[in-house]
Amino acid sequence: MAVEVVAHMPGTIAEILVNVGDKVQVDDELIILEAMKMENPICATAAGTVKEIKVNEKDKVDANQVLVILE
């Protein structure tokens, strides 16, 4: 079952901490989102394997935009 990890707020992707194929656990940091001059970690909401990364570093994203798909 695929799990979509989304941005909680609009911002800019500062850093991507995982690669496709990486195994992650709940609360592992996947992406650093810069918003309001603060760096906010986006964490895994489920354990699994990174199936797809839908963004690149420096991309601007909206709230609720899908960033990573876990399987």
SVG drawing of the C-alpha trace seen along z (x, -y; Angstrom):
<svg xmlns="http://www.w3.org/2000/svg" viewBox="-3 -34 23 36">
<polyline fill="none" stroke="black" stroke-width="0.4" points="0.0,0.0 1.5,-3.4 1.7,-6.2 1.9,-9.8 4.0,-12.1 2.9,-15.7 4.1,-19.2 2.4,-20.6 2.9,-24.2 4.0,-26.1 7.8,-26.5 11.0,-25.6 12.7,-22.2 16.0,-22.9 17.4,-19.4 16.3,-15.9 17.6,-13.4 16.6,-10.1 16.9,-8.3 14.6,-6.0 15.0,-2.5 15.9,-3.7 14.1,-1.9 12.6,-4.3 10.9,-4.0 8.1,-6.1 9.4,-9.6 12.6,-9.3 13.4,-12.7 12.9,-12.6 13.0,-16.2 13.9,-19.6 11.3,-22.2 12.3,-25.9 9.3,-28.0 9.2,-31.4 13.0,-31.4 12.9,-28.2 13.9,-24.7 11.1,-22.2 11.7,-18.4 9.2,-16.4 9.1,-12.9 7.9,-9.5 4.3,-8.8 4.8,-5.1 7.6,-2.5 8.5,-1.4 10.6,-1.9 11.0,-5.2 9.2,-4.5 9.2,-7.9 10.5,-11.4 8.2,-14.0 10.2,-17.1 13.8,-18.4 15.9,-20.7 15.0,-24.4 11.4,-23.5 8.7,-25.7 5.8,-23.6 2.3,-24.2 0.6,-22.9 -0.6,-19.4 1.5,-18.8 2.8,-15.2 6.6,-15.1 7.5,-11.5 5.7,-8.2 6.5,-5.3 5.6,-1.7"/>
</svg>
